[in-house]
Amino acid sequence: MFDVKTLILTDYLRQQLKKPLGTLITGSIVGCNDYLRSRISDGKQTCVILVGDTVSRNAIEAGLEPDVIIVDNKEMRKESPPVLLGDRKQFKLYNAQGSIDASSWDVLDEAIKAGESAVIVDGEEDLLVLVAISLAPVRSLVVYGQPREGIVVVAVTPEKKKEIAEILSRMA
């Protein structure tokens, strides 16, 4: 469906992407989930996508119900217990570290359209945040973990999609 090539992260972009793409929420796990719950419960979001094992596990354990989770069964690059997926429709994806595999676009698009889904990544899911923001409907939330700090909540707007498209265009 999408005619794209595999994208590779450049050293320059690696440094740039350490800065949160949205609102950084710091504090305890409970505090971060309370903030996320308040954003979800206002009913203004089209779709909620969580990227990362820690943020997904914590949100699900707190009773939150995201539309899509994207996990790789690793936390801080070390193996971690699998996130409980429940009855979610499961999609598999290979994505090498420091890249966005060309197949990511089709797999994430299908998962978003399916709803109540999980994308299990063989490799690394970090950069799939960019794909999720690109594909999510406007008024969605894309949430990912900021290591040792908290969570980053990205409100998907036309302007945010343009910003992400510019970042993607600078990948090799």
N, C-alpha and C positions, 0 to 999 in steps of 0.2 A: 504494500500500500504506500508506504513512505519510501521515496527514492533518496536515501542518504547513505553516506559512507561512515565507516567507523571513525570517530573523532578521538584525538589524542590530546591530553592536557599538556600545555606548555608550562615551562618553569615560571614564566611571568604570571600566567593565569592561576597557577597553583597558589602563589602568594596573594593574589587579588581575592581568590575565593575563600581565604581564611576569614575574611570579613563577612559577617552575617548578611544574607540576601534579604532578610526581613527584620522583624522585631525580635530582639533577643530577650527572652524571659529567663531570668536567673532565679535561684532559690532552690527550695527543696523539691523533691519529686512531687509531693502533694501540692505544693504551690503552683508548680508548672502545670500539673493536670487540672487544678482548679481554674487556672487562667484559660486553658484549652477548653474545658467544659463550658465556661461562660461564653466563649467565642462560638462554640458549636451550638449551644442551646438557644442562641438568639435567632436561629433559623434563617439567617441571611446567606449561609453558605450553600453553594451548589453541590460541592463535593469536598470531602476531607481526605487527604492523602498523607500518610505518615511514612517517612523514609528513615530506616535505621532500626536495628534490633532493640536498643535500649528505649528509645522513645515509643516504639510500637508496643513492647512488652509492658512498660509502665502505664501507658494509656489504656490498654486492654484490661490489665489488672485493676485499674481504677473504674472500670465499667464504661469506658468510652467506646463508641462504635464507629470507627473510621470506615470510609467507603473502600479504601485501598491501603494496604500496607506493603512496603517493599523492604525485604530483609535479606541478609546473607549469612545468618547464623554465626556472626562474628561481632564482637564488641571490642573496640580499640585494637582491631586486627588480630584478636585472639578468639579461638573457638568459644562459643557460648551456647547455653541451652536453647533449643528451638523456641520461638515464640509460639504460643498456643493459637492455632489458626481457626479452630472451631469448624464451622461448616462453610468457610469461605471457599470460593472457587480458586483453585491454585494454578498459577502460571509459572513456568520455568524460564530462566534466562541466563545466558553466559555473558558476563561483562568483566573484562580484565581490569585490573587496578590501573587507575590513571587514564581511563578511556570511557567512551560511550560507544558500545557496540551498535552497529547499524540496525540490528534486529530489535534493539531496545524500544524504538519508536512504535513498531507494530505491537509488541507485547504489552507495553504500558497503555497504549491506546485501547487495546482489547480489554485489559483489566479495568480501566476507568469506565468504559462503556458497560461492562458487566456489573460493576458495583459489588459490594461485599466480597472482595477478592484479595488475594495475596500473591505477590510476585516474589518468588524465591530465587535469589541470584546466586549462581555459582561464580565466585569471584568477588567483586566489590560493588556495593550499591551507592556509594557516596555521590558520584556525579550524576546519578539518575534523578537527583533533585531537579537538575536543569531540564531534563526531559519531562518530568512530572509537571513542572510549572508551565512549560511550553504547551503541553497537551491538555491540562486541566481547564475546564470551563471557567470563564470569568466569574468572579465571586466565590471561587473555591479557596480552600486553605491548603497549603502544602507545609508540612511541619517536619523538621529534622533536628537531630541533636547537635548541640555545640559542645564538644568534649570538655568536661570539667567546668562547664559554665551553666548549662541549662538547655533550653530548646529555642529554636528559631521558628517563628510563625510568619509565613509568607502569604500575604493576601494577593490572590491572582487578579490582576487588573490588566487592561490593555497596555499600560505603561510598563508594568513588570514583565509582561511577555516580550515587549520590544527590548527591554534591557537584557533579558536572557538570550534573545536572538542575537544580540550584538556580542555577547560573551561566546556563544556557540560558534559564531562566525570567525572568531579569533583562535579557535582550536585547530590543531594541525590535522 
